[in-house]
């Protein structure tokens, strides 16, 4: 019949197999197009991050100074009012973290509006995705300690987990931020690991108020890094 192809010396091809071959070919073509678009989006994101690296570094300075001020204030409040019970300790520092996150969001948004750019860009989404796993783990640990640990001595362990997960989050976001941001994450991870060793060796005799540890990491260290960013950026000539 016209339009029907026959292979010499054999039966005609099965129409179902022909349709299946066509569908597989179509899916392969679509997959290649999607991979090409995905690669193009990744390249564009990386290019944007590299171009905006100096801006992100400049925006980090007020965020770090703001977070460090909050951390220092929270540690001072905890020490003065003896908020050493687990629930009081947890409530104070979770509230401080919420204020720090909200303030960081407003500062970053103000910087974006000042530069006449969209705030929720692909690079911003990448940074948020990098931060999310470790911060989520920290939130889960907070809930477990809040409801399951009444002993005051457990506040040091909670502080250790918070600093460790926060350092991991900062390090993960450092792949999309200035190089110093990743180093800052390593400093937090190293500090938490060292403190963990101290807890293991001298836990019974250690009489360290966890507010000092939190104030040192989330207060003094953030203030120092924010001051470093501010002074180094201020000393650079404007592009």
Secondary structure, DSSP 4 states (H G I P E B T S, - for coil): -TT----TTSPPPPHHHHHHHHHHHHHHHHHHHHHHHHHHHHHHHHHHHHHTHHHHHHHHHHHHHHHHHHHHHHHHHHHHTT--SHHHHHHHHHHHHHHHHHHHHHHHHHHHHHTT--SS-HHHHHHHHHHHHHHHHHHHHHHHHHHH---TTHHHHHHHHHHHHHHHHHHHHGGGS-HHHHHHHHHHHHHHHHHHHHHHHHTTT----HHHHHHIIIIIHHHHHHHHHHHHHHTSPP-
